[in-house]
Structure formats: C-alpha cells, structure tokens
Amino acid sequence: MTALTKLTDTYALNNGTKIPIVGFGTWQTPDGQVAYDSVLAALKAGYRHIDTAAAYGNEESVGKAIADSGVAREDLFVTTKLWNADHGYEATKKALATSLTKLGLDYVDLYLIHWPNPAPMRDHWEQLNAESWRAMEEAYADRKARAIGVSNFRAKHLDALLKTAKVVPAVNQIFLNPSDTQDEVVAYNRAHDILSEAYSPLGTGKIFGIPELKQLADRYHKTVAQVVLRWSLQHGFLPLPKSVHADRIEQNTDLFDFELSTADMQTIDGLHGVAGLAKDPDQTDF
Ligand SMILES: NC(=O)c1ccc[n+]([C@@H]2O[C@H](COP(=O)([O-])OP(=O)(O)OC[C@H]3O[C@@H](n4cnc5c(N)ncnc54)[C@H](OP(=O)(O)O)[C@@H]3O)[C@@H](O)[C@H]2O)c1
C-alpha cells in the first residue's frame, strides 16, 4: 500500500514508472485562457500530474501553461489520449505526433486509448485496438510515451487486447466515484496489475448534492470534495479532480490530514447510483 502523505506521493506502474497519486483533470476546460490559468494554478498548488486528451481540444493551452510554469519536465507527469477517429496503426502514430506538437513536449508520460469501441467502427473495434496498441508499443519503445494504457475498457475489451499485446496496459482510466465503483473492472485491473485511474471522481459535480456525504464531511471538518477524493485514495485509485477555480483546485489537494474509518468507507461504498453511472462503452453514440 502506497503511503498517502502528500500530493506528490507516487504509485508504481507495472513498468516501474512512478505516477503522482492525484492528477489534475481538464475535460470541459475551454482551450485558451481558462485552460492556461487553471493548469498554471494547479501546478502552483502542487499538482505534478495533468490529465488531458486530444478530444478536449486544450492540449496547446495545457502545454503552454506547463512551459511557463517553470516546473522541470522530469518532475511532471502528463497524460493525453488517442481519440476515436484516430484508431488504427498509422492514424495512431500521427495522432500521438500531433498531440506532442500541440503540447510542446518530446514525450508524454502516459498515452491512453480513450474509448475501446467507437460507434463508427463498431464492426471491427478489436482489430483497430490491436493496431493502435502496436503503434503505441512502438511509441513506448521509442520513448515517446513512458507508459501506455487504456480508458473505458471493460474485461472483454482488455481480454481482446491482451491476445496480441506485448506490453500489458499500465493504466485503465474509468468512471469511478462513490456512485459507481465498477467492481468488476477494478478487480480485473488489479488481477492484471493495471492501475485504476478514477475519472469524474466528483461525479462531474453531481456528488455535491448527496446529504450523506455532506454529513460525513461535516463530521471530519472537511469538504465533500475532500472526503470523496480521500475515499478514492484509500481504495488505491488515482483520482483526477477537475476545476477551473483556483480555490477549489487548492481545496482538492488538502487530503492528507485525515483518514476515513472503515465504517465510513463502507457507507460511501453504499452510495451506488446517487450521482450517475459509467457509460457502457459498447453503447456510446460517438
Ligand atoms: N477518460 C475519459 O473518458 C474521461 C471522461 C471524463 C473525465 N475524464 C478525466 O477526469 C477528469 C475529472 O472528471 P470530470 O471533469 O468529469 O469532473 P470531476 O472532477 O468529477 O468534477 C468536476 C466538477 O466539480 C466541480 N468542482 C471541482 N472541485 C470542486 C470543489 N472542491 N467544490 C465544488 N465543486 C467542485 C467543478 O467545477 P469548476 O470547474 O467550475 O470548479 C466541475 O463542475 C476530467 O477533467 C478528465 O481529465 C476522463
């Protein structure tokens, strides 16, 4: 079990790469000043792990904030993701090159297949994932990505990928918060030494209306966001909270001066469905 003492503590991925235990989310953060300011605020608040994606359309501003932050590249962990339209061997190589250019980086720390089964390619997703993965394995060998992984994959998608993969994914980034603990996927990830990253750790803002969480937070003299992020860490997940407000960005780092009891962890585990559920990746319309 990794010690939970500060934002820059790390988990070790299955290839030995170290990854800071909390990442800063940037989905729905508009490109330009907002993305620039929020990433800069996050780096100032002490985050050293930034999560973006080609599909978020903000890689350029994220990269600019990284460049201007003064934080040394080797002290940062940057993730981006392969979008659905770019599945396949050649398209993946090109997409990673484009992301690197936009980010202004020579390498990313983690490159993920964003979704396993894009709607327009639903009749041959398995083959396309295998081809994308081969391109990602080459990028990993060429040190353009320090680790490679997947997102929104369920057991069947991982089983299919592992038929031809030479490198086991280091990470599976999934919708993971008290409202959906995705027990089956998490168990699969654990069994294969794949780290479960928790996206939408605050339910994209929906967990703030849950009375049980408010009561718990009051009892610990913490906020709902802090309790839920702490819950994620105590489960061994890697939460990726997003905010565009400096005060919340900072608030979401203050997770290390309290510990949730086993009973309170169980209470939170029991909140299934209160703030939405993970999308079925085989049923998405994108
Ligand atoms: N791989 C995937 O398919 C996928 C999908 C979804 C998300 N993700 C990743 O996971 C990250 C986080 O998920 P998410 O964007 O869905 O949202 P989230 O982190 O679960 O929640 C963010 C929402 O909560 C608000 N918020 C944040 N901190 C708060 C606080 N302390 N008090 C009150 N409100 C607070 C934010 O508002 P303000 O911004 O206005 O402060 C925003 O509306 C994403 O940004 C992205 O990096 C990945």
The ligand as a Tripos MOL2 file, in Angstrom:
@<TRIPOS>MOLECULE
LIG
   48    52     1     0     0
SMALL
NO_CHARGES

@<TRIPOS>ATOM
      1 N1        -11.1960    9.0160  -19.9470 N.am      1 LIG1
      2 C1        -12.4050    9.5420  -20.0340 C.2       1 LIG1
      3 O1        -13.2410    9.1160  -20.8400 O.2       1 LIG1
      4 C2        -12.7490   10.6730  -19.1230 C.ar      1 LIG1
      5 C3        -14.0910   11.0700  -19.0010 C.ar      1 LIG1
      6 C4        -14.3870   12.0920  -18.1010 C.ar      1 LIG1
      7 C5        -13.3680   12.6980  -17.3720 C.ar      1 LIG1
      8 N2        -12.0660   12.3040  -17.5340 N.ar      1 LIG1
      9 C6        -10.9440   12.9630  -16.7800 C.3       1 LIG1
     10 O2        -11.2990   13.0710  -15.3990 O.3       1 LIG1
     11 C7        -11.3090   14.4420  -15.0270 C.3       1 LIG1
     12 C8        -12.3330   14.7330  -13.9360 C.3       1 LIG1
     13 O3        -13.6230   14.3440  -14.2990 O.3       1 LIG1
     14 P1        -14.7900   15.4040  -14.6070 P.3       1 LIG1
     15 O4        -14.2460   16.5050  -15.4210 O.co2     1 LIG1
     16 O5        -15.9200   14.6000  -15.1290 O.co2     1 LIG1
     17 O6        -15.2340   16.0300  -13.2370 O.3       1 LIG1
     18 P2        -14.9880   15.9060  -11.6520 P.3       1 LIG1
     19 O7        -13.5790   16.1640  -11.3220 O.co2     1 LIG1
     20 O8        -15.6700   14.6700  -11.1680 O.co2     1 LIG1
     21 O9        -15.8870   17.1530  -11.2020 O.3       1 LIG1
     22 C9        -15.6300   18.4360  -11.7170 C.3       1 LIG1
     23 C10       -16.8130   19.3290  -11.3840 C.3       1 LIG1
     24 O10       -16.8710   19.5610   -9.9770 O.3       1 LIG1
     25 C11       -16.6460   20.9520   -9.7140 C.3       1 LIG1
     26 N3        -15.7170   21.0090   -8.5760 N.ar      1 LIG1
     27 C12       -14.4210   20.6010   -8.5400 C.ar      1 LIG1
     28 N4        -13.9050   20.7460   -7.3070 N.ar      1 LIG1
     29 C13       -14.8990   21.2590   -6.5310 C.ar      1 LIG1
     30 C14       -14.9760   21.6180   -5.1760 C.ar      1 LIG1
     31 N5        -13.9320   21.4660   -4.3670 N.pl3     1 LIG1
     32 N6        -16.1390   22.1300   -4.7170 N.ar      1 LIG1
     33 C15       -17.2050   22.2730   -5.5320 C.ar      1 LIG1
     34 N7        -17.1950   21.9320   -6.8370 N.ar      1 LIG1
     35 C16       -16.0450   21.4330   -7.3440 C.ar      1 LIG1
     36 C17       -16.0700   21.5510  -10.9700 C.3       1 LIG1
     37 O11       -16.4790   22.8750  -11.1280 O.3       1 LIG1
     38 P3        -15.4730   24.0650  -11.5650 P.3       1 LIG1
     39 O12       -14.5720   23.5330  -12.6510 O.co2     1 LIG1
     40 O13       -16.4280   25.1080  -12.0410 O.co2     1 LIG1
     41 O14       -14.7340   24.4540  -10.3340 O.co2     1 LIG1
     42 C18       -16.7220   20.6720  -12.0460 C.3       1 LIG1
     43 O15       -18.0450   21.1010  -12.3100 O.3       1 LIG1
     44 C19       -11.5920   15.1470  -16.3500 C.3       1 LIG1
     45 O16       -11.3710   16.5290  -16.2780 O.3       1 LIG1
     46 C20       -10.6990   14.3840  -17.2790 C.3       1 LIG1
     47 O17        -9.3560   14.7830  -17.1290 O.3       1 LIG1
     48 C21       -11.7470   11.2970  -18.3900 C.ar      1 LIG1
@<TRIPOS>BOND
     1     1     2 1
     2     2     3 2
     3     2     4 1
     4     4     5 ar
     5     4    48 ar
     6     5     6 ar
     7     6     7 ar
     8     7     8 ar
     9     8     9 1
    10     8    48 ar
    11     9    10 1
    12     9    46 1
    13    10    11 1
    14    11    12 1
    15    11    44 1
    16    12    13 1
    17    13    14 1
    18    14    15 2
    19    14    16 1
    20    14    17 1
    21    17    18 1
    22    18    19 2
    23    18    20 1
    24    18    21 1
    25    21    22 1
    26    22    23 1
    27    23    24 1
    28    23    42 1
    29    24    25 1
    30    25    26 1
    31    25    36 1
    32    26    27 ar
    33    26    35 ar
    34    27    28 ar
    35    28    29 ar
    36    29    30 ar
    37    29    35 ar
    38    30    31 1
    39    30    32 ar
    40    32    33 ar
    41    33    34 ar
    42    34    35 ar
    43    36    37 1
    44    36    42 1
    45    37    38 1
    46    38    39 2
    47    38    40 1
    48    38    41 1
    49    42    43 1
    50    44    45 1
    51    44    46 1
    52    46    47 1
@<TRIPOS>SUBSTRUCTURE
     1 LIG1         1 GROUP 0 **** ****
